[in-house]
Amino acid sequence: MGGGGLGVLLEDDNLSPDGHVSALRLPSQSLSGTLSPGIGNLSNLQSVLLQNNAIFGPIPANMGKLQKLQALDLSNNNRLNNKSLSGPFPESLANIEGLTLVDLSYNYLSGLMPKLSSRIFKFIGNPLICGPNSQNNCSAVSPEPLSFPLDALRGKLI
């Protein structure tokens, strides 16, 4: 993350067996600053869980390059000296087919919400998206039904 030279020591559970960063799991750590555009270069990232911190500024558009990303939770990064995650929702995230969870609730994002492939997509509490004149259904979570091929369950019943 930028905005003050914040360095983060990664635990082993954030690294893949070959030593690549596969996760940023740092919820509720009082982190503050901006997300670096360099995050889009961490091509092995599968989860970014940075909720309940004090991250502000835009979500980098190049996060759409993270084709292995499955979970993105940047919820509740707001209200530190009136700073929060803000700006338009990056349309590039719609390019990630493996997303299962996106939670961007309680920030100050704006613009149109793209169609995402994630099973769970939350954006409640963003006043520029969910304001009184909004056409968005901000109180809803959009789950998609899980589907399994029949042979995936064969021989696995107890």
Beta strands, then each sheet from edge to edge (+ up, - down):
strand 1: 23-25
strand 2: 32-33
strand 3: 47-49
strand 4: 54-55
strand 5: 71-73
strand 6: 86-88
strand 7: 101-103
strand 8: 108-110
strand 9: 120-122
sheet 1: 1+ 3+ 5+ 7+ 9+
sheet 2: 2+ 4+
sheet 3: 6+ 8+
end
